[in-house]
Amino acid sequence: MRKRILLLGSGELGKEVVIAFQRLGQYVIAVDSYENAPAMQVANDYEVINMLDGDSLDDIVAKHEPDIIVPEVESIRTENFFKYEKQGYKVVPSAKAANFTMNRKAIRDLAFEDLNIKTAKYQYATSYEELEASVSFCGMPCVVKPLMSSSGKGQSVIKNRDDIKKSWDYAMEGSRGDLMEVIVEEFISFKYEITLLTLTQDNGNTLFCPPIGHRQERGDYQESWQPMLMNDDLLKEAETMARKVTSALGGSGIWGVEFFIAKEGVYFSELSPRPHDTGMVTLANTQNYNEFELHVRAILGIPVPEINLLKNGASAVVLAHNENSNSPLISGINEAALIESSDFKIFGKPSTRKYRRMAVGLAYGDEPTDTLVKRAKSVASMIKVD
Protein backbone atom coordinates (compact mmCIF):
# COMPACT_ATOMS: atom_id res chain seq x y z
CA MET A 1 0.00 0.00 0.00
CA ARG A 2 1.30 3.43 -0.92
CA LYS A 3 1.93 5.64 2.11
CA ARG A 4 2.29 9.40 2.41
CA ILE A 5 5.59 10.10 4.15
CA LEU A 6 6.35 13.48 5.74
CA LEU A 7 10.16 13.72 5.96
CA LEU A 8 11.29 16.39 8.44
CA GLY A 9 14.83 17.24 7.40
CA SER A 10 16.10 17.13 3.81
CA GLY A 11 19.89 16.88 3.86
CA GLU A 12 22.07 14.23 2.24
CA LEU A 13 20.90 11.48 4.59
CA GLY A 14 17.28 12.44 3.98
CA LYS A 15 17.91 12.30 0.24
CA GLU A 16 18.94 8.65 0.48
CA VAL A 17 15.89 7.94 2.65
CA VAL A 18 13.63 9.43 -0.06
CA ILE A 19 15.30 7.31 -2.73
CA ALA A 20 14.79 4.18 -0.60
CA PHE A 21 11.12 5.03 -0.01
CA GLN A 22 10.45 5.68 -3.68
CA ARG A 23 12.06 2.41 -4.72
CA LEU A 24 9.30 0.83 -2.65
CA GLY A 25 6.60 2.93 -4.30
CA GLN A 26 5.97 5.50 -1.55
CA TYR A 27 5.00 9.21 -1.78
CA VAL A 28 7.34 11.58 0.07
CA ILE A 29 6.96 15.23 1.11
CA ALA A 30 10.39 16.62 2.07
CA VAL A 31 10.54 19.48 4.58
CA ASP A 32 13.42 21.75 5.55
CA SER A 33 14.25 25.35 6.41
CA TYR A 34 15.70 26.17 2.98
CA GLU A 35 14.63 25.60 -0.61
CA ASN A 36 16.23 23.06 -2.96
CA ALA A 37 17.64 20.95 -0.13
CA PRO A 38 19.04 17.59 -1.32
CA ALA A 39 16.00 15.47 -0.39
CA MET A 40 13.63 17.97 -2.02
CA GLN A 41 15.35 17.33 -5.35
CA VAL A 42 14.10 13.73 -5.43
CA ALA A 43 10.86 13.95 -3.38
CA ASN A 44 7.31 14.05 -4.76
CA ASP A 45 6.59 17.34 -2.98
CA TYR A 46 8.30 19.69 -0.56
CA GLU A 47 7.70 22.42 2.02
CA VAL A 48 9.99 25.13 3.41
CA ILE A 49 9.28 25.99 7.05
CA ASN A 50 11.00 26.62 10.37
CA MET A 51 10.43 23.24 12.01
CA LEU A 52 11.02 24.76 15.46
CA ASP A 53 7.82 26.76 14.94
CA GLY A 54 5.19 24.43 16.38
CA ASP A 55 2.31 26.17 14.59
CA SER A 56 4.01 25.85 11.19
CA LEU A 57 4.67 22.20 11.89
CA ASP A 58 1.01 21.68 12.82
CA ASP A 59 -0.08 23.38 9.59
CA ILE A 60 2.12 21.11 7.43
CA VAL A 61 0.85 17.96 9.15
CA ALA A 62 -2.77 19.12 8.76
CA LYS A 63 -2.21 20.04 5.11
CA HIS A 64 -0.62 16.76 4.01
CA GLU A 65 -2.24 14.32 6.48
CA PRO A 66 0.71 11.90 6.23
CA ASP A 67 0.54 8.25 7.16
CA ILE A 68 4.05 8.41 8.63
CA ILE A 69 6.15 11.28 10.03
CA VAL A 70 9.89 10.69 9.73
CA PRO A 71 12.18 13.14 11.60
CA GLU A 72 15.67 13.38 10.11
CA VAL A 73 17.22 16.35 11.99
CA GLU A 74 17.40 17.68 15.54
CA SER A 75 15.92 21.17 15.10
CA ILE A 76 12.24 20.20 15.29
CA ARG A 77 9.57 21.04 17.85
CA THR A 78 9.54 17.40 18.91
CA GLU A 79 7.04 17.96 21.74
CA ASN A 80 4.38 18.13 19.03
CA PHE A 81 5.03 14.51 18.11
CA PHE A 82 3.12 13.28 21.17
CA LYS A 83 0.08 15.20 19.94
CA TYR A 84 0.43 13.75 16.45
CA GLU A 85 0.55 10.20 17.81
CA LYS A 86 -2.67 10.84 19.73
CA GLN A 87 -4.21 12.09 16.48
CA GLY A 88 -3.35 8.75 14.83
CA TYR A 89 -0.17 9.64 12.96
CA LYS A 90 2.78 7.25 13.10
CA VAL A 91 6.00 8.96 14.24
CA VAL A 92 9.32 7.21 13.54
CA PRO A 93 10.59 5.46 15.55
CA SER A 94 8.12 6.85 18.13
CA ALA A 95 7.26 10.23 19.64
CA LYS A 96 9.13 9.26 22.80
CA ALA A 97 12.24 8.19 20.89
CA ALA A 98 12.31 11.30 18.71
CA ASN A 99 11.75 13.59 21.70
CA PHE A 100 14.40 11.93 23.85
CA THR A 101 17.11 11.52 21.25
CA MET A 102 16.88 15.00 19.75
CA ASN A 103 18.19 16.23 23.10
CA ARG A 104 21.46 14.92 24.59
CA LYS A 105 20.23 15.53 28.14
CA ALA A 106 17.23 13.25 27.91
CA ILE A 107 19.05 10.36 26.26
CA ARG A 108 22.08 10.56 28.53
CA ASP A 109 19.92 10.57 31.67
CA LEU A 110 17.89 7.65 30.34
CA ALA A 111 21.03 5.62 29.64
CA PHE A 112 22.88 6.38 32.86
CA GLU A 113 20.17 6.89 35.48
CA ASP A 114 17.34 4.64 34.27
CA LEU A 115 19.14 1.86 32.39
CA ASN A 116 22.43 1.78 34.32
CA ILE A 117 24.50 1.90 31.13
CA LYS A 118 28.13 2.95 31.49
CA THR A 119 28.83 6.48 30.25
CA ALA A 120 31.47 9.14 30.78
CA LYS A 121 31.05 11.31 33.89
CA TYR A 122 28.95 14.35 32.91
CA GLN A 123 27.10 17.49 34.03
CA TYR A 124 24.94 20.15 32.39
CA ALA A 125 25.40 23.92 32.22
CA THR A 126 23.03 26.73 31.24
CA SER A 127 25.51 29.58 31.80
CA TYR A 128 29.20 30.31 31.68
CA GLU A 129 29.36 30.13 35.47
CA GLU A 130 27.72 26.70 35.50
CA LEU A 131 30.13 25.60 32.77
CA GLU A 132 33.07 26.52 35.02
CA ALA A 133 31.61 24.43 37.85
CA SER A 134 30.95 21.50 35.50
CA VAL A 135 34.52 21.60 34.23
CA SER A 136 35.74 21.40 37.82
CA PHE A 137 33.48 18.37 38.36
CA CYS A 138 34.51 16.50 35.18
CA GLY A 139 38.15 17.56 35.20
CA MET A 140 40.33 18.62 32.30
CA PRO A 141 40.49 17.71 29.53
CA CYS A 142 36.72 17.51 29.03
CA VAL A 143 34.32 17.72 26.10
CA VAL A 144 31.60 20.39 25.72
CA LYS A 145 28.62 19.85 23.40
CA PRO A 146 25.37 21.77 22.87
CA LEU A 147 22.41 19.69 24.00
CA MET A 148 20.88 20.13 20.57
CA SER A 149 23.23 20.02 17.58
CA SER A 150 24.44 17.70 14.85
CA SER A 151 27.56 16.85 12.85
CA GLY A 152 29.81 18.11 15.64
CA LYS A 153 28.57 21.71 15.51
CA GLY A 154 29.49 23.58 18.68
CA GLN A 155 31.57 20.72 20.09
CA SER A 156 35.00 21.40 21.58
CA VAL A 157 37.57 20.10 24.05
CA ILE A 158 38.59 22.14 27.10
CA LYS A 159 42.26 21.55 27.89
CA ASN A 160 42.90 24.54 30.17
CA ARG A 161 40.99 27.37 31.85
CA ASP A 162 41.55 29.71 28.90
CA ASP A 163 39.42 27.36 26.77
CA ILE A 164 36.29 27.60 28.95
CA LYS A 165 34.94 30.93 27.62
CA LYS A 166 35.81 30.01 24.02
CA SER A 167 34.00 26.68 24.42
CA TRP A 168 30.88 28.32 25.82
CA ASP A 169 30.70 30.83 22.96
CA TYR A 170 31.37 28.14 20.35
CA ALA A 171 28.68 25.88 21.81
CA MET A 172 26.11 28.68 21.70
CA GLU A 173 26.99 29.42 18.07
CA GLY A 174 26.62 25.74 17.14
CA SER A 175 23.45 25.03 19.09
CA ARG A 176 20.38 24.22 17.03
CA GLY A 177 17.07 25.68 18.04
CA ASP A 178 16.43 27.75 21.13
CA LEU A 179 18.00 25.49 23.76
CA MET A 180 20.91 27.31 25.40
CA GLU A 181 22.37 24.46 27.41
CA VAL A 182 25.46 22.25 27.11
CA ILE A 183 26.61 18.88 28.35
CA VAL A 184 30.12 18.64 29.79
CA GLU A 185 31.67 15.18 29.61
CA GLU A 186 34.74 13.60 31.09
CA PHE A 187 37.26 12.98 28.31
CA ILE A 188 37.48 9.22 27.75
CA SER A 189 40.90 8.05 26.61
CA PHE A 190 39.46 5.58 24.13
CA LYS A 191 41.26 3.21 21.81
CA TYR A 192 38.67 3.71 19.09
CA GLU A 193 35.01 4.59 18.63
CA ILE A 194 32.28 2.81 16.73
CA THR A 195 28.81 3.32 15.38
CA LEU A 196 26.63 0.25 15.89
CA LEU A 197 23.72 0.53 13.45
CA THR A 198 20.83 -1.16 15.25
CA LEU A 199 17.65 -2.20 13.43
CA THR A 200 14.47 -2.54 15.49
CA GLN A 201 11.44 -4.09 13.81
CA ASP A 202 7.71 -4.47 14.42
CA ASN A 203 8.19 -8.24 14.72
CA GLY A 204 10.57 -7.75 17.66
CA ASN A 205 13.61 -9.02 15.76
CA THR A 206 16.44 -6.58 16.53
CA LEU A 207 19.46 -6.86 14.22
CA PHE A 208 22.90 -5.27 14.23
CA CYS A 209 25.02 -4.20 11.29
CA PRO A 210 28.72 -5.06 11.45
CA PRO A 211 30.35 -2.30 13.55
CA ILE A 212 31.56 0.85 11.81
CA GLY A 213 34.77 2.58 12.85
CA HIS A 214 35.24 6.29 12.27
CA ARG A 215 37.56 9.24 12.74
CA GLN A 216 36.42 12.73 13.67
CA GLU A 217 37.68 16.30 13.38
CA ARG A 218 35.88 19.30 14.88
CA GLY A 219 33.37 16.80 16.26
CA ASP A 220 32.36 15.69 12.75
CA TYR A 221 33.22 12.43 11.02
CA GLN A 222 35.90 12.49 8.31
CA GLU A 223 36.27 8.81 7.41
CA SER A 224 34.38 5.67 8.32
CA TRP A 225 35.03 2.01 7.61
CA GLN A 226 33.18 -1.28 7.91
CA PRO A 227 33.77 -3.63 9.57
CA MET A 228 35.65 -2.33 12.59
CA LEU A 229 37.60 -5.34 13.78
CA MET A 230 37.09 -5.70 17.53
CA ASN A 231 36.95 -8.19 20.36
CA ASP A 232 33.77 -10.30 20.27
CA ASP A 233 33.06 -9.78 23.99
CA LEU A 234 33.28 -6.00 23.61
CA LEU A 235 30.97 -6.15 20.58
CA LYS A 236 28.42 -8.22 22.51
CA GLU A 237 28.61 -5.68 25.36
CA ALA A 238 27.87 -2.86 22.91
CA GLU A 239 25.00 -4.84 21.36
CA THR A 240 23.49 -5.44 24.82
CA MET A 241 23.62 -1.71 25.59
CA ALA A 242 22.15 -0.79 22.18
CA ARG A 243 19.33 -3.32 22.57
CA LYS A 244 18.55 -2.02 26.06
CA VAL A 245 18.33 1.66 25.12
CA THR A 246 16.42 1.19 21.84
CA SER A 247 13.95 -1.13 23.59
CA ALA A 248 13.34 1.51 26.27
CA LEU A 249 12.56 4.13 23.60
CA GLY A 250 10.40 1.91 21.39
CA GLY A 251 9.50 1.93 17.72
CA SER A 252 10.98 0.58 14.51
CA GLY A 253 13.80 1.87 12.34
CA ILE A 254 17.57 2.17 12.18
CA TRP A 255 19.44 3.69 15.12
CA GLY A 256 22.98 5.01 15.05
CA VAL A 257 24.33 4.07 18.49
CA GLU A 258 27.82 5.41 19.23
CA PHE A 259 30.30 3.89 21.67
CA PHE A 260 33.80 4.59 22.94
CA ILE A 261 35.94 1.46 23.30
CA ALA A 262 38.50 2.06 26.04
CA LYS A 263 40.88 -0.03 28.11
CA GLU A 264 38.15 -0.14 30.80
CA GLY A 265 35.54 -1.47 28.37
CA VAL A 266 32.60 -0.04 26.43
CA TYR A 267 31.15 3.42 27.08
CA PHE A 268 27.81 4.55 25.62
CA SER A 269 28.23 7.93 23.91
CA GLU A 270 25.24 9.02 21.81
CA LEU A 271 22.26 7.72 19.88
CA SER A 272 20.40 8.91 16.77
CA PRO A 273 16.98 7.44 15.86
CA ARG A 274 17.72 7.53 12.14
CA PRO A 275 20.47 6.76 9.61
CA HIS A 276 23.88 7.91 10.78
CA ASP A 277 26.42 9.93 8.80
CA THR A 278 29.17 7.36 9.44
CA GLY A 279 26.79 4.78 7.98
CA MET A 280 27.22 6.31 4.53
CA VAL A 281 29.92 3.65 4.15
CA THR A 282 27.04 1.24 3.51
CA LEU A 283 26.42 3.12 0.22
CA ALA A 284 29.47 1.19 -0.99
CA ASN A 285 27.19 -1.89 -0.95
CA THR A 286 29.02 -3.39 2.00
CA GLN A 287 25.78 -5.03 3.18
CA ASN A 288 22.80 -6.76 1.60
CA TYR A 289 20.82 -3.57 2.45
CA ASN A 290 22.34 -0.15 3.08
CA GLU A 291 21.34 1.74 6.23
CA PHE A 292 18.69 3.80 4.40
CA GLU A 293 17.01 0.73 2.91
CA LEU A 294 17.00 -0.90 6.35
CA HIS A 295 15.42 2.19 7.91
CA VAL A 296 12.68 2.39 5.28
CA ARG A 297 11.85 -1.33 5.41
CA ALA A 298 11.50 -1.20 9.19
CA ILE A 299 9.30 1.92 8.96
CA LEU A 300 6.99 0.23 6.43
CA GLY A 301 6.88 -3.02 8.41
CA ILE A 302 8.72 -5.03 5.74
CA PRO A 303 10.65 -7.72 7.66
CA VAL A 304 14.43 -7.94 7.37
CA PRO A 305 15.44 -11.51 8.34
CA GLU A 306 19.18 -10.87 8.42
CA ILE A 307 21.94 -8.36 7.72
CA ASN A 308 25.00 -9.74 5.96
CA LEU A 309 28.37 -8.16 5.28
CA LEU A 310 29.13 -8.60 1.57
CA LYS A 311 32.45 -6.75 1.32
CA ASN A 312 34.65 -4.37 3.26
CA GLY A 313 34.18 -0.66 2.68
CA ALA A 314 35.23 2.87 3.58
CA SER A 315 33.95 6.42 3.15
CA ALA A 316 35.66 9.83 3.21
CA VAL A 317 33.93 13.21 3.18
CA VAL A 318 34.35 16.02 0.67
CA LEU A 319 34.18 19.37 2.46
CA ALA A 320 33.61 22.91 1.24
CA HIS A 321 36.24 25.46 2.21
CA ASN A 322 34.51 28.65 1.09
CA GLU A 323 32.19 30.69 3.30
CA ASN A 324 28.60 31.12 2.09
CA SER A 325 29.04 30.46 -1.60
CA ASN A 326 25.90 29.99 -3.69
CA SER A 327 25.64 27.65 -6.68
CA PRO A 328 28.86 25.75 -5.95
CA LEU A 329 30.61 24.01 -8.83
CA ILE A 330 31.80 20.43 -8.43
CA SER A 331 34.84 19.34 -10.43
CA GLY A 332 37.22 16.38 -10.54
CA ILE A 333 34.50 13.77 -11.04
CA ASN A 334 36.08 12.28 -14.16
CA GLU A 335 39.41 11.86 -12.37
CA ALA A 336 37.75 10.30 -9.32
CA ALA A 337 35.86 7.86 -11.54
CA LEU A 338 39.14 6.32 -12.74
CA ILE A 339 40.03 4.95 -9.30
CA GLU A 340 39.21 1.24 -9.25
CA SER A 341 36.70 -0.31 -6.84
CA SER A 342 35.40 3.08 -5.78
CA ASP A 343 32.39 5.36 -6.06
CA PHE A 344 31.21 8.79 -4.92
CA LYS A 345 27.96 10.57 -4.12
CA ILE A 346 27.43 14.30 -4.79
CA PHE A 347 24.81 15.67 -2.40
CA GLY A 348 23.58 18.61 -4.49
CA LYS A 349 23.53 21.19 -1.69
CA PRO A 350 22.65 24.62 -3.13
CA SER A 351 25.23 26.57 -1.10
CA THR A 352 28.42 26.12 0.88
CA ARG A 353 29.88 27.21 4.17
CA LYS A 354 33.25 26.35 5.60
CA TYR A 355 33.57 22.61 6.36
CA ARG A 356 30.09 21.85 5.01
CA ARG A 357 29.85 18.24 3.81
CA MET A 358 29.18 18.33 0.06
CA ALA A 359 29.96 14.79 -1.16
CA VAL A 360 31.42 11.50 -0.06
CA GLY A 361 34.05 9.22 -1.59
CA LEU A 362 33.59 5.46 -1.26
CA ALA A 363 35.83 2.42 -1.63
CA TYR A 364 35.10 -1.28 -1.40
CA GLY A 365 36.71 -4.69 -1.79
CA ASP A 366 38.39 -7.54 0.06
CA GLU A 367 41.40 -5.49 1.15
CA PRO A 368 41.93 -4.44 4.78
CA THR A 369 39.88 -1.42 5.79
CA ASP A 370 42.92 0.82 6.28
CA THR A 371 43.74 0.30 2.60
CA LEU A 372 40.15 1.12 1.68
CA VAL A 373 40.18 4.29 3.79
CA LYS A 374 43.23 5.50 1.82
CA ARG A 375 41.40 4.76 -1.44
CA ALA A 376 38.23 6.55 -0.30
CA LYS A 377 40.33 9.56 0.72
CA SER A 378 41.97 9.53 -2.74
CA VAL A 379 38.52 9.63 -4.34
CA ALA A 380 37.43 12.47 -2.04
CA SER A 381 40.61 14.44 -2.72
CA MET A 382 39.92 14.39 -6.48
CA ILE A 383 36.53 16.07 -6.06
CA LYS A 384 36.72 19.85 -5.68
CA VAL A 385 34.06 22.31 -4.57
CA ASP A 386 34.55 25.72 -6.23
ABEGO torsion letter per residue (X at the ends): XBBBBBBBEABAAAAAAAAAAAAAGBBBBBBBABBGBAAAAABABBBBBBAABAAAAAAAAAAAGBABBBBABABBBAAAAAAAAAAGBBBOABAAAAAAAABAAAAAAAAAAAAGBBBBBBBBBABAAAAAAAAAAAEOBBBBBBABBBGGBGBBBBABAAAAAAAAAAAAAABBEABBBBBBBBBBBBABBBBBBBBBBAAGBBBBBBBBBBBBBGGBBABBBOBBBBBAAAAAAAAAAAAAAAAAAEEBEBBBBBBBBBAAEBBBABBBBBBBAAAAAAAAGABABBAAAAAAAAAAGBBBABBBBABBBBBBBBBBABBGBBGBBBBGAAAAAABBGBBBBBAGBABBBBGBBABBBBBBEABBAAAAAAAAAAAAAABBBX
